[in-house]
Every structure is written in structure tokens, then in C-alpha cells.
Amino acid sequence: MSSIALFDTAITSLYQALETPVGIVALCSAGVAGALVIVSAFVKTMIPLRCLAVGGNLGFLIYGALHPSFIMVLLHGTMLPINLYRTAEMVRLTRRVRASADSSDLSGVWLRPYMRKKRLRKNGVLFHKGDEATHLYFLAEGRIEFVEIGEVMEAGRLFGEIAFFAPNKRRTLTARCVTPCTVLQIDENTFRQLYFQNPAFGFEVVKLVAGRLLADRHRLEEKLAAAEPHPPKS
């Protein structure tokens, strides 16, 4: 069949579709879906891209149902719940991180769904001073001592973030388990994926790390102030 014949067939099908309300709705749905797909090619962030994908799935699903096409219904009927789930997941993550940053919650609980569990025995060493910082950690159970400074951390805390983001990526302290511990960890690749999927996530994480540094600074200032000798009273 020549290209002219194919064009004539397409025009005829178009006119036939426009003769019925169902056909008009089907064509409008396909047109909107196609426009959303084109717009998505220019979007750089993941949440808007997923939202556009959901709109495109809906449009093509309606078109496939009204202008019967089993393949189109099957394809976009499968992709729609996946895109909805991924969109909701990323929006939920952004809200958790933003809420934690706004409330100065430095625990890092919002990262738990994206972390892997690791169990350590009493006196087990999670990392040594000078080790490469390949993971960010959350202490779910137990107590961990930072050997060089003699400080013990209780469960429910995010830790290891300073070296994780430092230029040389080296641990400045040794982390030893005072009791049997359950630690959750996230590696750099997973963290990068979360950031590239949703840049707002990265921005809020920076706020949280800055909040942790300020809190550490305030604690150090309080210790120094308490250690200063007071002048004798006259």
C-alpha cells in the first residue's frame, strides 16, 4: 500500500470516528494523552514526569476502551497503577523529609523504607576510623559507642552522615556496639536514585544535615562553657 493510500485510509478513519460522540471522546483522549507524552519529554524532574505519565496512561486507556484496542488497554492498564504507586511513593517521601526538616527531627525515620537491615553482636565494630563512608546508618535497636570520644548513642538516631557527605568520605570515629544492635543502612547509589527522582528530597536532606551540624556545635559550645573556670565570688 502506498503512502498516499495510507494517508487516505487514516483520514477516512478520522472522519468516521468524528461522526459519533464516542469516537470524538476517544480521539480527544488520545490527543490529550499524546500531548502529555510530548510535554513529558521536556520535563527534568521525576514527580511531574510521573504525573504526566499517569495522564497519558488514562488518555490512552480511554481511547483503547472506546476505540477497541486490547493491546492498548492491556499496556496502559498495566502501566497506570505502577505510575500511580511510584508518584505517591515519591510525594510521600518528600512530605516526610520536609516535615522532619521543619520540625528539626534529626532521627531519619523517614529513610527507613529505603534502608537495609544489618545485625551486629555486642562489641562488633560497624566501621573504623579512617574507613571509607559508603553507607548512611540508622540505629533501630541497641546502643553504639563512638570509641574516640567515648560517647554512647541510643536507638532511634541517624548517624554517619557527616563522613557520608564529606569530600574525602572517610570516617572520623570508630563505631562499636555496646549491646547487640540492629542497624539500617542505605548506600550511596540508592541515595543518589532518591535524589535524582526527586531533587526536593536532596534539598531537604541538606537542611537536615545542616541542622545536625548546628546541634553538634551547640552541644560543643555548652560543654566548653561548662568546662570554663568560674571566677571566685568576692
C-alpha positions in Angstrom: 0.0 0.0 0.0 1.4 3.4 -1.0 1.8 6.3 1.4 -1.0 8.2 -0.3 -3.3 5.2 0.2 -2.3 5.0 3.9 -3.0 8.7 4.4 -6.4 8.4 2.7 -7.3 5.5 5.0 -6.3 7.5 8.1 -8.3 10.5 7.0 -11.3 8.2 6.3 -11.0 6.6 9.8 -10.7 10.0 11.4 -13.9 11.3 9.8 -15.7 8.1 10.7 -14.6 8.4 14.3 -15.8 12.1 14.4 -19.3 11.0 13.3 -20.2 9.6 16.8 -19.9 11.1 20.3 -17.9 8.0 21.5 -15.5 8.4 18.6 -15.0 12.1 19.5 -14.3 11.3 23.1 -11.8 8.6 22.1 -9.9 10.9 19.7 -9.8 13.7 22.3 -8.5 11.3 24.9 -5.8 10.1 22.5 -4.9 13.7 21.6 -4.6 14.8 25.2 -2.5 11.7 26.0 -0.2 12.3 23.1 0.3 15.9 24.1 1.2 14.8 27.7 3.7 12.4 26.3 5.3 15.1 24.2 5.4 17.5 27.2 7.0 14.8 29.4 10.0 14.8 27.0 10.9 18.3 28.3 10.4 17.6 32.0 13.6 17.2 34.1 12.2 16.2 37.5 10.6 12.9 38.3 7.4 13.8 40.1 6.0 15.9 37.2 7.1 13.3 34.8 5.2 10.6 36.7 2.1 12.8 36.8 2.3 13.3 33.1 2.7 9.6 32.6 -0.4 8.9 34.7 -2.4 11.4 32.5 -1.0 9.7 29.3 -2.0 6.3 30.6 -5.5 7.5 31.4 -5.9 9.1 28.0 -4.7 6.1 26.0 -6.7 3.7 28.3 -9.9 5.6 27.5 -9.0 5.6 23.8 -8.3 1.9 23.8 -11.6 1.1 25.6 -13.8 3.3 23.3 -12.0 2.6 20.1 -11.4 -1.0 20.9 -7.8 -2.0 21.1 -7.0 -4.8 23.5 -3.2 -4.2 23.3 -3.5 -0.6 24.3 -5.9 -1.3 27.1 -3.6 -4.0 28.4 -0.4 -1.9 28.1 -1.7 1.3 29.7 -3.9 -0.6 32.2 -0.7 -2.2 33.5 1.4 1.0 33.5 -1.3 3.2 35.2 -1.1 1.6 38.7 2.7 1.4 38.6 3.0 5.1 37.8 0.4 6.0 40.4 2.2 4.0 43.1 5.6 5.5 42.2 4.2 9.0 42.2 2.6 8.5 45.6 5.8 7.0 46.9 7.9 10.0 45.9 5.4 12.5 47.1 5.2 10.7 50.4 9.0 10.7 50.8 9.2 14.4 50.1 6.5 15.2 52.7 8.3 13.1 55.3 11.6 14.7 54.7 10.1 18.2 54.6 8.1 17.6 57.9 11.3 16.3 59.5 13.3 19.3 58.4 10.5 21.8 59.5 10.2 20.1 62.9 14.0 19.7 63.4 13.5 16.0 63.7 17.0 14.6 63.0 16.2 10.9 63.7 16.0 10.0 60.0 12.9 7.7 60.5 11.6 8.8 57.1 14.5 7.0 55.4 13.7 3.6 56.9 11.6 2.2 54.0 14.7 2.7 51.7 17.3 1.1 54.1 18.5 -2.5 54.5 18.8 -4.2 57.9 22.0 -5.3 59.4 22.5 -7.1 62.8 25.7 -6.8 64.9 26.8 -8.6 68.0 27.9 -7.0 71.2 31.4 -5.4 70.7 31.0 -5.7 67.0 32.5 -2.8 65.0 30.3 -1.2 62.4 33.1 0.9 61.0 36.6 2.0 62.0 38.1 5.5 62.0 39.6 6.1 58.5 37.2 3.7 56.7 35.5 4.8 53.5 32.0 6.1 54.2 29.9 4.0 51.8 26.7 4.0 53.9 24.4 6.2 55.9 23.1 4.5 59.1 20.0 4.5 61.4 20.3 2.7 64.7 17.0 0.8 65.2 17.9 -1.2 68.3 20.8 -1.3 70.8 23.5 1.2 71.7 26.6 2.3 69.8 29.7 3.9 71.2 31.9 6.2 69.3 35.2 5.0 70.7 37.5 8.0 70.3 35.2 10.4 72.1 33.6 7.9 74.5 30.1 9.0 73.5 27.2 6.4 73.5 24.3 6.7 71.1 20.8 5.3 71.9 18.5 3.8 69.4 16.4 5.9 67.1 19.2 8.1 65.6 20.5 8.7 62.2 24.3 8.7 62.1 27.4 8.6 59.9 26.0 11.4 57.7 29.0 13.8 58.1 31.5 11.4 56.5 28.9 10.2 54.0 28.7 13.7 52.5 32.3 14.8 53.3 34.7 15.3 50.3 37.2 12.7 51.4 34.4 10.3 52.5 36.4 9.0 55.5 35.1 8.1 58.9 36.4 10.3 61.7 35.4 7.9 64.5 35.1 4.2 65.3 31.5 2.9 65.9 31.4 -0.1 68.3 28.3 -1.9 69.5 27.9 -1.7 73.3 25.0 -4.2 73.0 23.6 -6.4 70.2 22.4 -3.9 67.6 20.1 -3.7 64.6 21.3 -1.1 62.1 19.6 0.1 59.0 21.8 1.3 56.2 21.4 3.0 52.8 24.2 3.0 50.2 25.2 5.9 48.0 23.7 4.5 44.8 20.2 4.2 46.5 20.6 7.7 47.9 21.5 9.1 44.5 18.5 7.4 42.9 16.2 9.0 45.5 17.8 12.4 44.9 17.6 12.2 41.1 14.0 11.0 41.2 13.1 13.9 43.4 15.5 16.9 43.8 13.4 18.3 46.6 14.4 15.2 48.7 18.1 16.3 48.3 17.4 19.8 49.3 15.5 18.8 52.5 18.3 16.3 53.4 20.8 19.2 53.2 18.7 21.1 55.6 18.6 18.1 58.0 22.4 17.6 57.8 22.9 21.4 58.5 20.5 21.0 61.5 22.6 18.1 62.8 25.8 20.1 62.5 24.3 23.1 64.3 23.0 20.9 67.1 26.5 19.4 67.5 28.0 22.8 67.5 25.6 24.0 70.3 26.4 20.9 72.4 30.2 21.6 72.0 29.7 25.2 73.0 27.7 24.1 76.1 30.5 21.7 77.1 33.1 24.3 76.6 31.1 26.8 78.6 30.6 24.3 81.4 34.3 23.5 81.5 35.5 27.1 81.8 36.6 28.0 85.3 34.3 30.5 87.1 35.8 33.5 88.8 35.7 33.2 92.6 32.9 35.1 94.3 34.1 38.1 96.4 
